[in-house]
């Protein structure tokens, strides 16, 4: 039986706090302040119902209108360019730490490091068609099925590999706060261009900062804005890859 990850986080109300002077202490103070403010925020009572309706409606529409014809084409290209299954199914950390199977189109050659090693920009494990799928985020479109199953939402913090959840929760203050909402296909960190390989810890802290910002400010309008921004980013990246030109 799946066991939820521990979300015990000690919170201390400090009167007349003094902001620490070192960089690391300042970052920890920032997270503590964000955490306390987040706990005081509650989205409108109708928000979750509207969000679920949006998730189901958009997912079904995309699956019926786009994936019904796109999936066979991508499946054929994946099979023609490398050996292995069409789909890559990986355990990810979901709501309240419960594990779930996250679906993606396979973009790498079959390897033994897929569950522990992040994909880098020039990773030799990526197939020829896989590079295009990753840049355009078409590899993540099977996650619309995760949304229908209720494992994910279209908008929310990106779900991490189990290995990274265990590691980051030990070194990033308030990391587990992001597990208090459904993970998403896209989110605040992604539209702020914090996406892909995590090379330095400070970059990860920025991602968590934006995840908590989303949780503190989530609303129907914020979700819609994130969706529109995501579609714009995808079109720009696809254009740049196809034409070889940088957009202005």
Secondary structure, DSSP 8 states (H G I E B T S, - for coil): --------------TT----SSHHHHHHHHHHHHHHHHHT----TTHHHHHHHHHHHHHHHHIIIIIHHHHHHHHHHHHHHSSS-SEEEEEEE-GGG-EEEEEEE--B---TTTTTS---TT-TTB-HHHHHHHHHTGGGTTHHHHHHHTSEEEES----BHHHHHHHHHHSTTGGGGGGS-EEEE-HHHHTT--S---SHHHHHHHHHHHHHHHHH--HHHHHHHHHHHHHHHHHHHHHHHH-----
